[in-house]
Amino acid sequence: MALAKLHPALGWLYLSGQEYRICFNKLLQMRDEQIKAGTYTSGLPEGYLSWSIENLKELAKKPIYKKRIEEHLTQLNLSISNREKELNQTYLAEELAKMKSRKELIESVL
């Protein structure tokens, strides 16, 4: 893909020009409908994130997007794993363990 833009709601996914145009036009359509109804507030229009998830399912059927989604998921899993390791190396993990032990002790009394 020569030019790619980030998805308007799913900021981690790069889209081709055509796919971006579809997503952005839907965003504008939903925004305009909300403005006409007098319910528009800042941020994404109501229902746009849900629409984006459904659209993502369709995009995932295309090999290039499936690969991008899988790569993002792999990176996300790595980040989660790293954060869990970092958390376990801090006093917060110890404090949490103490709190859980105290909770179990109190629950055993009841």
N, C-alpha and C positions, 0 to 999 in steps of 0.2 A: 504494500500500500504506500503510495507516494506521499499523500497527505492524510494524516489521521488526527482526529480530535477526541478529547475525552468525552465520555458519555455525560450528559447533563446531570443525571442523578447518581450514576454509578461511576464516580470519578476515577476509578482504577482501570476502566476498560476503554481502550482506544478503538474508535470506530472509523470506518472508511467514510469518505465524504457523503456517499449516498445513504448509508445507515445513520450517520449523524443527522443528516437532513430530515430523515423520517422521524427520529427521536425528538429533534428540536421542534419540528412542525407540530408534533403531537403535544409537546409542552406548551407551545404558543396557543394551540387550539383550546386546550384545557384551561389555560389561564384566561383567555378571552371569554370562555363560557362562564367562568366564575365571576369575572368582572361584570358581565351582563346580569348575572344573578345577584350581584351586590355582595358577594361573600368572599371576595378575594382578599387575602392577606399576603404578607411577604413570604418568601420561600417557594417551594415547589407547590404547584396546584394540587388540590385534593385528588387522590387516586393516581397521580402520576407515578409514584414509586411502585404501586401495584402493577400498573401498566408496564413499567420498565422491567419488572421481574418476569412478567409474562413474555415480553419481547425478548428478554435475555434467554428464555427457554428456546425461543425460535432461533435466535442467533447461535446458540450452542449447537445447533444442528449443522452449522457450517464449519468445516474443518479449521479454518483460521481462527475463528472465535472460540471454538472448543479448546484449541491449543492455548489461547490467551487466558481463558478461564481456568484451565488446569494449571497453568504456570502461576497464576495469581493465587490459586488455592494452595499450591505447594509452598509458595512464599509465605502465605498467611499461616500455614501450619508450622513452618519454621519459626516465624515470629512468635507465635503462641508458645511454642516449646521453649524458646529462649527466654520469654517473659516468665514462664513458670519456673525455670531454673533460677533466674534472677530473684524471683520472689522467695523461693526456697532458701536462698542464701542471705536473706535479710531477717531482721528481728520480727518482721510481720508474720512470717510463717510460724515462728516460735510462739508469738502472742496468740495466734489463731489456734494453735495446738493446745495451749493452756486454756483458752476459752472453751474449746470443745471438751476438754477433760473435765472442766468445772461443770459444764452443762450436763455431761453424762453422769457425773456424781450427783448432782441435784435431781436429775430425772430418776436415778436409781432409788432415791429416798421416797419419791412419790408413789 
